[in-house]
Amino acid sequence: ALLNLLECAVQTLPNDLDTYWMPFTANRQFKQAPRMLVAAEGMYYRSRDNRQILDGTSGLWCVNAGHARPEITETVHRQLATLDYAPSFQMGHPIAFEAAAKLRALLPPPLGHVFFTNSGSESVDTALKIALAYHQVRGQGSRTRLIGRERGYHGVGFGGISVGGIPGNRRQFGAQLPGVDHLPHTHNLAENAFSRGQPAWGAHLADDLERIIALHDPSTIAAVIVEPMAGSTGVLMPPKGYLERLRDICTRYGILLIFDEVITGFGRLGGHAFAAQKFGVTPDMITMAKGLTNGAIPMGAVATSDEIHATFMAQPNQAAIELAHGYTYSGHPVACAAAIATLDIYRRDGLFARAEELASHFENAAHALRDAPHVIDIRNMGLVAGIELASRPGQPGARAYETFVRCFENGTLIRVTGDIIALSPPLIISRQQIDELFEAARNALEAVA
Ligand code: PLP
């Protein structure tokens, strides 16, 4: 199966490492010792120096069905040759309608409508704009405030960084949306360290929304956006009962609840397509991207409730554009082809159920690291685990970064954020590969100072 990986030879480094300004990267440090990936298949990458690298992160939380799936490759190839591009403004092409219908089948009712974007960041900004416009259309234009949460990651658009709660992602950019407030994050090691699945403590933190609503008045608040499980900021599970309370409060005050499922979508938490279904809490909108196309072609989407959609469609002038929003590449035919092929694989191979079947093995393998050096917390659900390390005094993030580099040198791709390791392998991983993944993490932790 790894034939095409084995046949590849060592490749030279590009002559020009300088021109490409790399995203979310310490460019100068990276370019002194580049970590290059040149091929991928199934559970593995191949590095430039021709080593096999176990993918413990589904690329960047996207490749849920494993790499280089021939069904996706062939469908994309065929679509490119048939209809490479077509405009989506006042024009249509059937595959976009097909992709929306296929996605709808995975969504929790009453989320019955889909708006296409090209990324998670665009999905977030789209959902925020839909929320604001929705209130305006139904005559509640005073609802302009958006509520996010500390330690939330909602991409890098101005909307996303405004509702996001990662100080480092906001500090450099003065201009942000006005009228945004933030819920407290739910992470608490003193109460919840080494919880398996949802932690017991912390549902009451949702009640802070009541305080924020009282402070600003409900008539000013449009929407609350949270990741049901915060991924990028270090795998923070929602406390038991927390999301339910957020839902109740939002419903009570006519505020839209948005779940950002860019990471949690498409089976990551096991057993269901979306965290909304896993936790039994239905938001008014879900933002997604990444796993929608298995990472193969950039694509995102916003799912909205039937009620939100119907509100726009009830505007009196049938000839007017109901929502003045969209992207040149919304519903791009090649992305739609990739999405359809991906969703077919998820269903045919039962990958969401597979993630659930593997979850207890994964959980046990994760929590077996409890006695590894520097580990102060482990948390998990489905096929995602967060392993939090004690920071080296005066050098936050250094220990995890060195762990990441060492893992890569030894043939495993992990992801780190601050001093937290996040593991989120493709849902096709085997039990043995799960063991290898956590063993690689242990070996690296035992080697770093
Ligand atoms: N929202 C969440 C929850 C994410 O995890 C991410 C990316 O990791 C984004 C939004 C942004 O997605 P993108 O990088 O595709 O813009």
Boltz pocket constraint, residues with backbone or C-beta under 6 A from the ligand:
constraints:
  - pocket:
      binder: B
      contacts: [[A, 60], [A, 118], [A, 119], [A, 120], [A, 121], [A, 122], [A, 124], [A, 153], [A, 154], [A, 155], [A, 156], [A, 227], [A, 231], [A, 232], [A, 260], [A, 261], [A, 262], [A, 263], [A, 289], [A, 290]]
      max_distance: 6.0
